[in-house]
C-alpha cells in the first residue's frame, strides 16, 4: 500500500465506519439545536438564502456552533471548495485559489435531510477526485491554487482535510449525544 492509499483510505474508513453511520436519523431539531447562547448556525438571510454565521475576526472565545454549522463547514470548507478549486467544472475562473469565495456552493442546506445530502454529495466528489490521482500527482505542490500553502503537496492537503473532518465529525457526534441525553 502506498502513502496515498493509506491517507485516502483513512478518510474512507472514518466516513464509512464512524461519521456517516452516526449521522443517520438526524432530525431538523437536532440539526439546528443551539446548545448555548450565542451559537453560530445556518440561517436564512433577508432573501431566504441559507447562509453560515461567521464573524471576522472570530470572537475570543468563539461561539458554540450547531450541528448544522459544523456539517456545512465540513461540506464546504473541506470538500466543496477544495473539489472546486482543484477538480472544478470550469464555472470558477482558473486563477481562483482554494480560499476564493466563488468556490462556495450557492445553495447551502437549511434542513437535516438537505444537509446530509449536501455533505454526502461533496464527500463523494472529493473522494472520487483524490482517489483518481496518481502517486506523482499526490506528491506535487499545490501551486497557486494553494494560496499561501502553494508549496504543500496534495497529499498534505488531504491529510489536513482528514484531520478537519475527523475533528468536526467527532464534535457533531458529541452534540448528538448531548441532544439525545436531553441537555437542551
C-alpha positions in Angstrom: 0.0 0.0 0.0 1.4 3.4 -0.9 1.1 6.6 1.2 -1.8 7.9 -1.0 -3.8 4.8 -0.5 -3.2 4.9 3.2 -4.2 8.5 3.7 -7.2 8.4 1.4 -8.2 5.1 3.0 -8.1 6.8 6.4 -10.9 9.2 5.4 -12.9 6.4 3.6 -12.7 4.2 6.8 -13.7 7.1 9.0 -16.6 8.1 6.7 -17.9 4.5 6.2 -17.5 3.2 9.8 -17.9 6.2 12.0 -19.2 9.5 10.7 -21.8 8.5 8.1 -23.5 5.9 10.3 -23.6 8.4 13.2 -25.4 11.0 11.0 -28.3 8.7 10.2 -31.6 9.7 11.6 -30.5 13.3 12.1 -33.6 15.5 12.7 -34.2 19.1 11.9 -34.5 19.9 15.6 -31.0 18.3 16.2 -29.5 19.9 13.2 -30.5 23.4 14.3 -30.3 22.9 18.0 -28.4 25.8 19.7 -26.7 24.2 22.8 -25.6 27.7 24.1 -26.1 31.4 23.5 -24.7 32.8 21.4 -24.4 30.0 18.9 -23.4 30.0 15.3 -25.6 28.1 12.9 -27.0 28.3 9.3 -29.9 30.7 8.8 -32.0 32.2 6.0 -30.9 35.7 5.1 -33.3 38.5 4.1 -33.8 36.9 0.7 -34.4 33.4 2.2 -31.0 32.1 1.1 -29.2 29.9 3.7 -26.0 31.5 5.0 -23.5 30.4 7.6 -23.0 32.5 10.7 -19.5 34.0 10.8 -17.7 37.0 12.2 -14.3 38.3 11.2 -12.3 38.4 13.3 -13.6 35.4 15.2 -14.5 36.4 18.8 -12.4 35.0 21.6 -13.8 32.7 22.7 -15.7 31.8 19.6 -19.4 31.0 19.9 -20.6 27.4 20.2 -21.7 26.0 16.9 -24.6 23.9 15.9 -24.6 20.5 14.2 -25.8 22.4 11.1 -22.8 24.8 11.2 -20.3 22.0 11.6 -21.8 19.8 9.0 -21.9 22.7 6.5 -18.3 23.6 7.5 -17.1 20.1 6.6 -19.2 20.0 3.4 -18.0 23.5 2.2 -14.6 24.0 3.9 -13.2 20.5 3.5 -14.9 19.1 0.4 -16.8 21.6 -1.9 -14.3 24.4 -2.1 -11.3 22.1 -2.4 -13.1 20.0 -5.1 -14.0 23.1 -7.0 -10.5 24.6 -6.7 -8.5 21.5 -7.8 -11.0 19.5 -9.8 -13.6 22.1 -10.8 -16.1 22.1 -13.6 -14.8 25.4 -15.1 -17.5 27.5 -13.5 -15.0 29.4 -11.3 -12.1 31.2 -13.1 -8.9 29.2 -13.2 -6.9 31.8 -11.3 -9.1 31.4 -8.2 -7.2 29.9 -5.3 -8.8 27.5 -2.8 -9.9 30.3 -0.5 -11.8 32.2 -3.1 -15.4 32.5 -2.0 -16.6 31.8 -5.6 -15.9 28.1 -4.8 -18.6 28.1 -2.1 -21.8 26.5 -3.4 -24.7 28.9 -3.9 -27.3 26.7 -2.2 -26.5 25.7 1.3 -28.7 23.3 3.3 -31.1 24.5 5.8 -32.6 21.2 6.9 -31.1 18.0 8.2 -32.1 16.0 5.1 -30.6 18.6 2.8 -27.5 18.9 5.0 -26.9 15.1 4.8 -27.4 15.1 1.0 -25.1 18.1 0.6 -22.4 16.5 2.7 -22.6 13.2 1.0 -22.5 14.7 -2.4 -19.4 16.8 -1.8 -17.6 14.0 0.1 -18.2 11.6 -2.8 -17.0 14.2 -5.4 -13.8 14.9 -3.3 -13.2 11.2 -2.7 -13.6 10.3 -6.3 -11.3 13.1 -7.4 -8.5 12.3 -5.0 -8.8 8.6 -5.5 -8.1 9.1 -9.2 -4.8 10.9 -8.6 -1.5 9.2 -9.3 1.3 9.0 -6.7 3.2 11.7 -8.6 0.1 14.0 -8.6 -0.4 13.4 -4.8 3.3 14.4 -4.3 3.1 17.6 -6.5 3.0 21.0 -4.8 -0.5 22.7 -4.8 0.9 25.7 -6.7 -1.1 29.0 -6.9 -4.4 27.3 -6.2 -3.0 26.5 -2.7 -2.5 30.3 -1.9 -0.1 30.5 1.0 0.1 26.7 1.0 1.4 26.6 -2.6 4.5 24.6 -1.6 2.4 22.0 0.3 1.5 18.8 -1.6 -1.9 17.5 -2.4 -1.2 14.6 0.0 -0.6 17.3 2.7 -3.9 18.9 1.9 -5.7 15.6 2.0 -4.1 14.8 5.4 -5.2 18.2 6.7 -8.8 17.8 5.4 -8.9 14.3 7.0 -8.0 15.9 10.4 -10.7 18.6 9.9 -13.3 16.0 9.0 -12.5 13.7 11.9 -12.3 16.7 14.4 -15.6 18.2 13.4 -17.3 14.8 12.9 -16.4 14.0 16.5 -17.9 17.3 17.6 -21.1 16.5 15.7 -21.3 13.1 17.3 -20.9 14.6 20.8 -23.6 17.2 20.1 -25.9 14.4 19.0 -25.1 12.6 22.3 -25.9 15.7 24.3 -29.1 16.3 22.4 -30.2 12.7 22.9 -29.4 12.9 26.6 -31.8 15.8 27.0 -29.3 18.5 27.6 -31.3 21.0 25.6 
